[in-house]
């Protein structure tokens, strides 16, 4: 028996939800919860083994192909209930040096990648690019047009005020904890968490299936777009003022006060969100204040710490719409989803 507002039956007589949710939503919710809480630990284990073996033997090796099958099967364990195991023959003890620190195993031996390793070459190339970018000090901060959402302008005033307030609090924090690295990091994380709560609280009670973090309403994304605009425009103004001022020794330059990225040049290069995941990661792990080697940072960590996950969502959606628009298909399911979820969302 389905319970409704006009029924005389007790709501406990039915195990179904009120008729505000469609059957498709309930199926999707059930599968997401299964995947989230019953996911196999083999997902991470097989991924690490896959990278180590690919580095040593190449992508065409039979063991790598077997690990790929195990990895994708493990992703669906919460849905299929299949019991999996990782054979010892697929758990290499020799890992490349660039994977150091990714596992707590004590039996791993780290060695340089072989000259023929594609993954090793990619890692070396990435490190070289990041080192070159970090060495540059005057990379201009750019705004990505894909990050602009119509309607975001109404939030500019709100977040301009909050951004300035954050800068003052960050200055005080840096002065009080200048010699206490652990305490400084803890307080910075707490401060940034406070502003994330300011962003999310107005949307916590809204009627969405998984909450604002998983299923953000358009108004929230517009607000995030406004934070991006305010933060990057402030960084551009600081950069313009610094360029107009007489040059001074690095040690005499003041630190940015609104939160900075650990690699200011990298943040400038990726200001157009060319790689938002890397920007978000470097921003969240950085210490607002000074950039690498004492250089003044670009002041971009505020927006990435408060709303980096939403910025990644905005960028990915914009790129997907652009791609699907060219292909003429706006309803294709994401291929990274569990196969049963792909079948469900792929139904017309």
Secondary structure, DSSP 8 states (H G I E B T S, - for coil): ----TT--S-GGG--S--TTS-HHHHHHHHHHHHHHHS--THHHHHHHHHHHHHHHH-TTSHHHHHHHHHHHHHHTHHHH-------GGGS-SEEEGGGTTS---SS-EEE---TT-HHHHHHHHHHHHHHHHHH-S-------GGG--TTGGGGHHHHHHHHHHHHHHHHHHHHHTTT-HHHHHHHHHHHHHHHHHHHHHTTTTS--SS-TTTS--HHHHHHHHHHHHHHHHHHHHHHHHHHHS----GGGS---SS---SSHHHHHHTTT-TTHHHHHHHHHHS-SSB-GGG-B--S-HHHHHHHHHHHHHHHHHHHHHHHHHHHT-S----TTS-HHHHHHHH--
